Amino acid sequence: MDDRTSDSLDAEAIRAKLEALKSEHRDLDDVIDRLIEKPPFDQLQLQRLKKRKLGLKDQILRLESQLIPDIIA
C-alpha cells in the first residue's frame, strides 16, 4: 500500500469519525433543548451535557483541521 492509499484511508476514517461526532453533537443539542423546556431541571446535568457538547466541538474542529492540507507559506 502506497502513501496515497494510506492517506485516503486515513481521510475516510477521519470523515466517518467526524460524522459520528457531529451526529452526537446534534443529539446533545436536542437533549439540552428538551431538558430546558421543562423546569425545574437538573442544573448539574445541564452543565455536564454542555461540557460534553463543547468537548465534541473541540474534537470536531481538531479532526476537520486534519482534513485540510497543510499550506506551505
N, C-alpha and C positions, 0 to 999 in steps of 0.2 A: 504494500500500500504506500503510495507516494504522499508527500506532504499535503498536496491539494485535496486529495481524497480524505485524508485525516482531518484537515481543516473544515471541509464541508460537513463531515460527520459531527465535528465539534459544534459547528454553527447550527446544525439541525437539532442537536441536543440542547443547545442554549435556547433556541426558539421554542422548543417543546416545554422546557422549564419555565420560560417567560410566560407562555400561555397559561400554564398551571398556576403560576403566581398571580397573574392578572385576574384569573377566574376567582381565586381565593380572596383577592383584594376586593373584587366586586361583591362577593358573598358577604364579606365582613361589613361592607357599606350597608347592605340590606339588613343585616343583623343589628347594626348600630342604629339605623333608622327605626326599625321596629321596636327596639328597646326604649328609645327616647319617646316614642309615641305614647307609651303607657306609663305615665308617672304613677306612683313613685317607682323609680328604677334604681338598681344597684350601681352606685357611683363607682365602686371599685371594679366591678365587672366592665363598666363602660370604659374606664381608664385602661384596663388590660386589653380590651378589644382595640382601642385606638392605638395603643402601643404596638400591638401585633400588626395592625394595618400599616403603621409607619415603618416597621421593620420590613414588611413585604415591599413597600415602596422603595426602600433603600436597596433591597435585593434586585428589584426590577430595574432600577437605574444602573446598578452595577453590571447586570447582565447585558442591558442594552448598550452600554459603553463598550463591552467586549465585542459586540457585533459590528461596531463602527470601525472601519480600518484606520490604523494609525496614519496621521498625516505628517509627512516629513516636512519640517519647516525649513 
